[in-house]
Amino acid sequence: SQFRAAGYELEDVRRIVKLTVFVASATDFTDQHLVANGASDLLGEVFGDSGRHARSAVGVAALPLDSPVEVEALFEVAGTD
């Protein structure tokens, strides 16, 4: 929805550049990368080769609105050369 709110459609995506996935975690939880796999897998299914991306997965003590996960995505879109 944020992508469309910025005036773009999914067809405008040239590639996914990078994801940063923040995971609200207990201090002993070390599988943030496995949580981030869900976002990576979805983008791969939707965008195919254009969905391949760099990624960071970060554990945090808390996220806004008590969210368990926050995903930040950097897209390259058509017409932004």
N, C-alpha and C positions, 0 to 999 in steps of 0.2 A: 504494500500500500504506500510506503514511503517513496518507493521508486516511481510509482505513478503520480504521486503528489508532486514530484519534482518535474513532471511533464514528460516522462518517458514511458515507453511500452517495452515489454519483454523483447520484442523484435529488434529494439535499438541496441541491445547488449552485444558488444563485440567479444568481450571476455570478462571473466571475473578475475581481478588482479590479486586481491588478498582478502582473507577473512581474519578477523580477530574475534575470538569467542571467549567471553568472560563467564565463568561458572562459579556460582555461589557455593563455597565448599567448606567443609570442616577442615581443621588443620591437618588431619591424617588422611584426607582424600587426595589421591595422586593420579586419578584417571580422567582428568579434565580433557585430555586428548581423545578419549573414547566418546565423551559427550559431544565434542566438536565434530566427530565423524558423522553425526546425523546431519548437520548442516552441509558438510562437504559432500556427502553422498547425495543429498537432495539436489544440490546445484549441479552435480555431475549428471544426474538423471534428466534434469530440465534442460541443461545447456550443452550436454555432450562434451566434446573436446574444449569448447569455449568456456566450460565450467571448471576447468583445471585451474588451480590457484595456489598461491602461497598461503600459509596459515599459521596463526599463533593461538594457543589455548592457554588461558590464564585463570588460576584460581583466585577468588576474591572472598573477603569476609561477608560482604553483603552487596546487593544490587538495588537500584531504585525500585520502589513499589513492591519490594519483597520478591522480585522476579528471580527464578532459579538460574536463568541463562540470558545473556545479552549477546547479540551477534552484530558486529560492525563489518560492513562489506564495502569494498572499493571496486566499482565497476568501470570498465572502459565502454563508452557508448558511442554509437555512430554520430558523426557531426561534431565531435569534440577534438579534432586533430589540431 
